[in-house]
Amino acid sequence: MAAVFITFAQAMDRQSTTEPGMVKGKIAYIAPEVLKGAKPNPQTDVYGVGVVLWEALAARRLFGGEKLTDIEMAMRTLKMEVPPLAQIRPGLPEDAYDLVACAIDRDPTQRFYTAQAMITAIASILRKHPESSGGGPLGQSARRAKTLLEAR
């Protein structure tokens, strides 16, 4: 199944370690519980990766707002309803939608427990839904995202 999932699995496999208790990154990718003061953990990292995956497949920002302040983005992360990926990017396998929804669930206990668990789920989807790297829906998403980014 496609370059987007393969790239994410490879990137997650090369993850680096952040010092315990240290928060790094942009507000749009920080898990809701961390914004509320919880300590970062593997599920908070999965949330950030899930947001990036949602955005790569949807070819848009999850909560929009390229000109939002950090406070405005934090409020959207905490309160705004997550748009269903299936409505924005129809045609993907149902288990791909489920994987992304699991990764970005606001309840950390409902997310993948570790990045490795998410990699395993991605590998399972790729085995169940093989496609060439450019021809199927995920390949089309990757090309569309690249075109939009180049247009900016």
C-alpha positions as CSV (number, residue, x, y, z in Angstrom):
1,M,0.0,0.0,0.0
2,A,1.7,3.0,-0.5
3,A,4.5,5.4,0.1
4,V,2.8,7.3,2.8
5,F,2.4,4.3,5.2
6,I,5.9,3.0,4.2
7,T,7.5,6.3,4.9
8,F,5.8,6.6,8.3
9,A,6.8,3.1,9.3
10,Q,10.4,3.8,8.4
11,A,10.5,7.2,10.2
12,M,8.9,5.7,13.3
13,D,11.5,2.9,13.3
14,R,14.3,5.5,13.4
15,Q,12.7,7.4,16.3
16,S,15.0,9.3,18.6
17,T,14.5,9.6,22.3
18,T,13.4,12.8,24.0
19,E,14.4,13.4,27.6
20,P,11.7,12.3,30.0
21,G,9.4,15.2,30.8
22,M,10.6,17.4,27.9
23,V,8.1,18.6,25.4
24,K,9.3,19.4,21.9
25,G,7.5,20.3,18.7
26,K,4.7,22.4,17.3
27,I,1.5,22.8,19.2
28,A,-0.6,21.2,16.4
29,Y,1.2,17.9,17.0
30,I,1.2,17.8,20.8
31,A,-1.3,15.5,22.4
32,P,-4.2,17.0,24.2
33,E,-3.2,15.5,27.5
34,V,0.2,17.1,27.3
35,L,-1.4,20.5,26.6
36,K,-3.3,19.9,29.9
37,G,-0.1,19.2,31.8
38,A,0.5,15.5,31.6
39,K,4.0,14.2,31.0
40,P,4.9,13.0,27.5
41,N,4.9,9.3,27.0
42,P,4.8,6.9,24.0
43,Q,1.1,7.5,23.4
44,T,1.7,11.3,23.1
45,D,4.3,10.6,20.4
46,V,1.8,8.3,18.6
47,Y,-0.7,11.2,18.7
48,G,1.8,13.5,16.9
49,V,2.6,10.9,14.3
50,G,-1.1,10.2,13.8
51,V,-1.8,13.9,13.2
52,V,1.0,14.0,10.5
53,L,-0.4,10.9,8.9
54,W,-4.0,12.3,8.9
55,E,-2.6,15.5,7.3
56,A,-0.6,13.6,4.7
57,L,-3.6,11.5,3.7
58,A,-6.0,14.5,3.7
59,A,-3.6,16.9,2.1
60,R,-4.6,19.6,4.6
61,R,-4.0,20.6,8.2
62,L,-6.1,18.7,10.8
63,F,-7.2,21.7,12.7
64,G,-6.4,24.2,9.9
65,G,-5.1,27.5,11.0
66,E,-1.8,28.3,9.5
67,K,-2.1,31.8,11.0
68,L,-3.4,30.7,14.4
69,T,-1.6,31.6,17.6
70,D,-0.3,28.8,19.8
71,I,-3.2,29.4,22.2
72,E,-5.8,29.2,19.4
73,M,-4.2,26.0,18.1
74,A,-4.1,24.5,21.5
75,M,-7.8,25.2,22.0
76,R,-8.7,23.6,18.7
77,T,-6.6,20.6,19.6
78,L,-8.5,20.3,22.9
79,K,-12.0,21.0,21.7
80,M,-12.5,20.9,18.0
81,E,-14.1,17.8,16.5
82,V,-11.7,15.8,14.4
83,P,-13.0,15.8,10.8
84,P,-13.6,12.2,9.7
85,L,-10.8,11.3,7.3
86,A,-13.2,9.1,5.2
87,Q,-15.2,12.2,4.3
88,I,-12.2,14.2,3.3
89,R,-10.3,11.3,1.6
90,P,-12.7,8.7,0.4
91,G,-11.5,5.5,-1.2
92,L,-8.9,4.3,1.4
93,P,-9.3,0.9,3.1
94,E,-11.5,1.0,6.2
95,D,-8.6,-0.2,8.4
96,A,-6.5,2.7,7.3
97,Y,-9.2,5.1,8.6
98,D,-9.3,3.0,11.8
99,L,-5.5,3.2,12.2
100,V,-5.5,7.0,11.9
101,A,-8.5,7.4,14.2
102,C,-6.8,5.2,16.8
103,A,-3.5,7.2,16.6
104,I,-5.3,10.6,17.1
105,D,-7.9,9.6,19.7
106,R,-8.0,12.2,22.4
107,D,-8.1,9.5,25.0
108,P,-4.5,8.2,25.3
109,T,-5.7,4.8,26.6
110,Q,-7.4,4.3,23.2
111,R,-4.3,5.0,21.2
112,F,-1.5,2.5,20.2
113,Y,0.5,1.9,23.2
114,T,3.8,2.3,21.4
115,A,5.2,3.4,18.0
116,Q,6.1,-0.2,17.4
117,A,2.5,-1.2,17.8
118,M,1.5,1.4,15.3
119,I,4.2,0.1,12.9
120,T,2.9,-3.4,13.3
121,A,-0.7,-2.1,12.4
122,I,0.7,-0.3,9.4
123,A,2.5,-3.4,8.2
124,S,-0.7,-5.4,8.6
125,I,-2.6,-2.9,6.4
126,L,0.1,-3.0,3.8
127,R,0.0,-6.8,3.7
128,K,-3.8,-6.8,3.4
129,H,-4.1,-4.1,0.8
130,P,-1.0,-4.4,-1.5
131,E,-0.8,-1.8,-4.3
132,S,2.0,-0.2,-6.3
133,S,3.6,2.8,-4.7
134,G,2.0,5.2,-7.1
135,G,-1.3,3.8,-8.5
136,G,-3.7,3.4,-5.6
137,P,-5.5,5.9,-3.3
138,L,-2.5,6.3,-0.9
139,G,-0.1,6.9,-3.8
140,Q,-2.6,9.5,-5.1
141,S,-2.7,11.1,-1.7
142,A,1.1,11.4,-1.5
143,R,1.2,13.0,-5.0
144,R,-1.6,15.5,-4.1
145,A,0.1,16.5,-0.9
146,K,3.3,17.1,-2.7
147,T,1.6,19.2,-5.3
148,L,-0.1,21.3,-2.6
149,L,3.1,21.8,-0.7
150,E,5.0,22.8,-3.9
151,A,2.2,25.4,-4.7
152,R,2.9,27.2,-1.3
